[in-house]
């Protein structure tokens, strides 16, 4: 299995976090997110503790704060949803700056923002310190169904190919004087999307036939077998274990 494409989220480095085996980082990130989601929303101090833990990981991995904050912009749609919750939720209401806000909606918005932001930050740190190829090897090591790993591998490998095809189609439309200015031009864009789908489907069939001609039987060969020592597992699980302590304190205090 291979995926030689470098993604924009990855920051090359030799920090202790970068050198950890990928499956240990995947397990640690998943466990951390589960702990964060399990934390009661009323324990606001606990989420501040989680943020401090992630900041320590970012410092150890030498990931700049600006880089991390820019990548967090991907959660803007969820932020917009959370902002609307105090205005549409039912239950008791409070008045703030002349606005009537739902108490349940405020708690719900806080819950979405806090847990969503921490989850996205953990994912960004994982992607910043792990190459795509290593992520796939880590998923395979964690016994993810092989078919899902193959789908992810091909998606990564041919995502740039499809994107480049879209770019060429856009240039072709522009060279013919086309410019999308309103609803009247949606038909042209829809036809372009259909053509892109057909080309991608045909390319997938050709790739599959080429794989069959080379002996593909349903499973991809494993090029590298990643392993982790007990010390590396302990180092990777330090984050979710520390988060678990914070979570338990959040339930008991």
C-alpha positions as CSV (number, residue, x, y, z in Angstrom):
1,X,0.0,0.0,0.0
2,X,1.3,3.4,-0.8
3,X,0.2,7.0,-0.9
4,X,3.1,9.2,-1.8
5,X,1.2,12.5,-1.7
6,X,2.1,15.0,1.0
7,X,-0.9,16.9,2.3
8,X,-0.9,20.6,3.3
9,X,-1.7,19.8,7.0
10,X,1.6,17.8,7.5
11,X,4.6,19.6,8.9
12,X,7.8,17.6,8.5
13,X,9.8,17.3,11.7
14,X,11.7,15.0,14.0
15,X,9.9,15.8,17.2
16,X,9.0,13.0,19.7
17,X,5.4,13.2,18.4
18,X,6.5,12.9,14.8
19,X,8.5,9.7,15.5
20,X,5.8,7.8,17.2
21,X,4.3,4.9,15.3
22,X,1.1,6.1,13.5
23,X,-1.3,3.5,15.0
24,X,-0.3,4.7,18.5
25,X,-1.2,8.3,17.6
26,X,-4.4,7.3,16.0
27,X,-5.5,5.3,19.1
28,X,-4.4,8.2,21.4
29,X,-6.4,10.8,19.3
30,X,-9.5,8.6,19.3
31,X,-9.3,7.9,23.0
32,X,-8.8,11.6,23.7
33,X,-11.9,12.6,21.7
34,X,-14.0,9.9,23.4
35,X,-12.9,11.3,26.8
36,X,-13.7,14.8,25.8
37,X,-17.2,13.9,24.5
38,X,-17.8,12.0,27.7
39,X,-17.1,15.1,29.9
40,X,-20.2,16.8,31.4
41,X,-20.8,20.2,29.7
42,X,-21.1,21.9,33.1
43,X,-17.4,21.2,33.9
44,X,-16.2,24.1,32.0
45,X,-12.8,24.1,33.7
46,X,-12.2,20.5,32.4
47,X,-12.3,21.8,28.8
48,X,-9.7,24.4,29.7
49,X,-7.6,21.5,31.0
50,X,-8.0,19.6,27.7
51,X,-6.9,22.7,25.8
52,X,-3.8,23.0,28.0
53,X,-3.0,19.3,27.2
54,X,-3.3,19.9,23.5
55,X,-1.1,23.0,23.8
56,X,1.6,20.8,25.4
57,X,1.3,18.3,22.6
58,X,1.6,21.1,20.0
59,X,4.6,22.5,21.8
60,X,6.3,19.1,21.9
61,X,5.5,18.6,18.2
62,X,6.7,22.1,17.4
63,X,3.5,23.0,15.7
64,X,3.1,26.8,15.7
65,X,-0.1,28.2,17.3
66,X,-0.9,30.2,14.1
67,X,-0.7,27.1,12.0
68,X,-3.1,25.3,14.3
69,X,-5.5,28.2,14.6
70,X,-5.8,28.6,10.8
71,X,-6.7,25.0,10.4
72,X,-9.4,25.3,13.0
73,X,-11.3,27.5,10.6
74,X,-12.7,24.3,9.1
75,X,-15.3,24.2,11.9
76,X,-16.9,27.5,11.0
77,X,-20.1,25.8,9.8
78,X,-20.5,24.2,13.3
79,X,-19.8,27.5,14.9
80,X,-22.7,29.0,12.9
81,X,-25.0,26.2,14.0
82,X,-24.0,26.6,17.6
83,X,-24.6,30.4,17.5
84,X,-28.2,29.8,16.3
85,X,-29.0,27.3,19.1
86,X,-29.7,29.9,21.9
87,X,-32.3,31.5,19.6
88,X,-34.2,28.4,18.5
89,X,-34.0,26.0,21.5
90,X,-36.9,25.7,23.9
91,X,-37.1,25.8,27.7
92,X,-36.2,28.6,30.2
93,X,-34.9,31.9,28.7
94,X,-32.7,34.7,29.9
95,X,-32.3,38.2,28.5
96,X,-28.9,39.4,27.4
97,X,-28.3,42.7,25.6
98,X,-32.0,42.9,24.8
99,X,-32.0,39.4,23.3
100,X,-34.0,36.5,24.6
101,X,-31.8,33.4,24.8
102,X,-32.6,29.9,25.7
103,X,-30.7,28.5,28.7
104,X,-30.7,25.0,27.1
105,X,-29.6,26.5,23.8
106,X,-26.7,28.3,25.5
107,X,-25.5,25.1,27.2
108,X,-25.9,23.3,23.9
109,X,-23.9,25.9,22.0
110,X,-21.1,25.7,24.6
111,X,-21.2,21.9,24.4
112,X,-20.8,21.9,20.6
113,X,-18.2,24.6,20.5
114,X,-16.0,23.2,23.3
115,X,-16.1,19.6,22.3
116,X,-16.0,20.3,18.6
117,X,-13.0,22.6,18.8
118,X,-11.0,20.2,20.9
119,X,-11.8,17.3,18.6
120,X,-10.8,19.3,15.5
121,X,-7.6,20.5,17.2
122,X,-6.7,16.9,18.1
123,X,-7.3,15.9,14.5
124,X,-5.2,18.7,13.1
125,X,-2.3,17.8,15.5
126,X,-2.6,14.2,14.3
127,X,-2.5,15.3,10.6
128,X,0.3,17.7,11.3
129,X,2.6,15.1,12.7
130,X,1.7,12.0,10.5
131,X,2.1,11.6,6.8
132,X,-0.9,10.2,4.8
133,X,0.9,7.0,4.0
134,X,1.7,6.4,7.7
135,X,-2.0,7.1,8.6
136,X,-3.1,4.4,6.2
137,X,-0.5,2.0,7.6
138,X,-1.7,2.8,11.1
139,X,-5.3,2.2,10.2
140,X,-4.3,-1.2,8.8
141,X,-2.3,-2.0,11.9
142,X,-5.4,-1.2,14.0
143,X,-7.2,-3.8,12.0
144,X,-9.6,-1.5,10.2
145,X,-11.4,-3.4,7.5
146,X,-9.0,-3.8,4.5
147,X,-11.7,-2.6,2.1
148,X,-12.0,0.7,3.9
149,X,-8.3,1.2,4.0
150,X,-8.1,0.6,0.2
151,X,-10.9,3.1,-0.4
152,X,-9.1,5.7,1.7
153,X,-5.8,4.9,-0.1
154,X,-7.3,5.4,-3.6
155,X,-9.2,8.5,-2.5
156,X,-5.9,10.1,-1.4
157,X,-4.0,8.9,-4.4
158,X,-6.5,10.0,-7.0
159,X,-8.0,13.1,-5.2
160,X,-5.3,15.3,-6.9
161,X,-6.0,13.7,-10.3
162,X,-9.7,14.6,-10.0
163,X,-8.9,18.1,-8.8
164,X,-6.6,18.6,-11.7
165,X,-9.4,17.4,-14.1
166,X,-11.7,20.0,-12.5
167,X,-9.1,22.7,-13.1
168,X,-8.7,21.8,-16.7
169,X,-12.5,21.9,-17.2
170,X,-12.6,25.3,-15.6
171,X,-9.9,26.6,-17.8
172,X,-11.7,25.2,-20.9
173,X,-14.9,27.0,-19.9
174,X,-13.1,30.2,-19.3
175,X,-11.3,30.0,-22.6
176,X,-14.7,29.9,-24.3
177,X,-15.9,33.0,-22.5
178,X,-18.0,31.3,-19.8
179,X,-18.4,33.0,-16.5
180,X,-20.9,31.9,-13.9
181,X,-22.9,34.9,-12.9
182,X,-26.3,33.6,-11.8
183,X,-28.9,30.8,-11.8
184,X,-29.0,30.7,-15.6
185,X,-25.5,29.3,-15.7
186,X,-26.2,26.5,-13.2
187,X,-27.0,24.2,-16.1
188,X,-23.5,24.4,-17.5
189,X,-22.0,23.8,-14.1
190,X,-24.3,20.8,-13.6
191,X,-23.2,19.3,-17.0
192,X,-19.6,19.9,-16.0
193,X,-20.1,18.0,-12.8
194,X,-21.8,15.1,-14.7
195,X,-18.9,15.0,-17.1
196,X,-16.4,14.9,-14.3
197,X,-18.3,12.1,-12.6
198,X,-18.3,10.0,-15.8
199,X,-14.6,10.6,-16.4
200,X,-13.8,9.7,-12.9
201,X,-15.9,6.5,-13.1
202,X,-14.3,5.5,-16.4
203,X,-10.8,6.2,-14.9
204,X,-11.7,4.0,-11.9
205,X,-12.7,1.2,-14.2
206,X,-9.4,1.4,-16.1
207,X,-7.4,1.4,-12.9
208,X,-9.3,-1.6,-11.7
209,X,-8.7,-3.5,-14.9
210,X,-5.0,-2.6,-14.7
211,X,-4.9,-3.9,-11.1
212,X,-6.6,-7.2,-12.1
213,X,-4.1,-7.6,-14.9
214,X,-1.3,-7.3,-12.4
215,X,-2.7,-10.0,-10.1
216,X,-4.9,-8.0,-7.7
217,X,-7.2,-10.4,-5.7
218,X,-8.9,-8.1,-3.3
219,X,-6.1,-7.1,-1.0
220,X,-3.2,-4.7,-1.4
221,X,0.4,-5.8,-0.5
222,X,1.8,-4.4,2.7
223,X,5.1,-2.6,2.0
224,X,6.0,-1.8,5.6
225,X,4.9,-3.3,8.8
226,X,4.8,-0.8,11.6
227,X,5.3,-1.8,15.2
228,X,5.4,0.0,18.5
229,X,7.2,-0.7,21.7
230,X,5.7,-0.5,25.2
231,X,7.5,2.7,25.8
232,X,6.0,4.3,22.6
233,X,2.5,3.2,23.6
234,X,3.0,4.7,27.0
235,X,4.2,7.9,25.5
236,X,1.3,8.1,23.1
237,X,-1.4,7.2,25.6
238,X,-0.1,9.9,28.1
239,X,-2.5,12.4,26.5
240,X,-5.8,10.4,26.8
241,X,-4.8,9.1,30.3
242,X,-4.3,12.7,31.5
243,X,-7.6,13.7,29.9
244,X,-9.3,10.7,31.6
245,X,-8.2,12.0,35.0
246,X,-9.6,15.5,34.1
247,X,-12.8,13.8,33.0
248,X,-13.2,11.8,36.2
249,X,-12.6,15.0,38.2
250,X,-15.2,16.7,36.1
251,X,-17.8,14.1,37.0
252,X,-17.0,14.0,40.7
253,X,-16.4,17.7,41.6
